[in-house]
Amino acid sequence: MATANTGTSDTTYNLTSVLYHALQGVETYDRYIRDAEQAQDNDLAQFFREVQQAEKQWAQRAQQLLAQRLKS
């Protein structure tokens, strides 16, 4: 099935959306890390780094899956 008005399949659209939001999250966590560091809250800064790393992994996986599907 195609997403309304885009001509793109739902799965392609969904993967693109996951990729976009994961990358946005990576960028946002940079700000959270800086805020925690400025507050000298090392535990919180480390937590945000871990969450950011997970987002990077999701983005990489979404990119791989998207590339595979766009080849076909």
N, C-alpha and C positions, 0 to 999 in steps of 0.2 A: 504494500500500500504506500502511496506517496503522501508526504506532508502537504497540507493545503497550500496552494499557490507557489510552491517552490519547485515542484517536479523532482524533489529529492526523496529517496525512500526514507521511511520512518527510522530504520536502523542507522542509516548514514547520518541523518539529522541528529539522532540521539547521541551517537558517538561524537559527533562534532560538538554538540552541546556539552557533553561530559568533558571533552578536551578543553574547551573554552573556559568552563567554570573551574576546572582543576588548575589551569594556568593562572586564572585570576586569583585563585586562592593562594598560589605560590607567591604571587606579587603582594597580596594583602598581608601574608604572614611576615614578610620583610618588615612591614610597619609595626606589627605586633611585637616582633623580636626587638626592634629598636626601642619601642616604648618600655618593654620589660627591662632591657639593659639600662635605659635611663633611670628607671626606678630601682636599679640595682637588685632586681629580682631574678637571680640566675636560674632558679628552678623553673620559673615561668618562661624565661627565654629559651631554656632547653626544651621544654614542652612544645613551644611553638616551632622550634627547629625540627622536632620529631614529626609534628603534624605536617609541616611544610615538606619534609622528605617523603612522607606518605602521599601527599598530593602530587609530588613530582613523579612518583612511581605510577600513580593512576593516570597521569597525563601521558607518560611514556607508553603505557599499555593501551590506552585509547588511541594514541597515534599509530601504534603497530597494527591494531585491529582495523582502523580506518584505512591505512595504506593497503592492507590485504584486500579489503573489500573494494577499494577504488581500482585495483588492478583488474578485477574481473569484468 
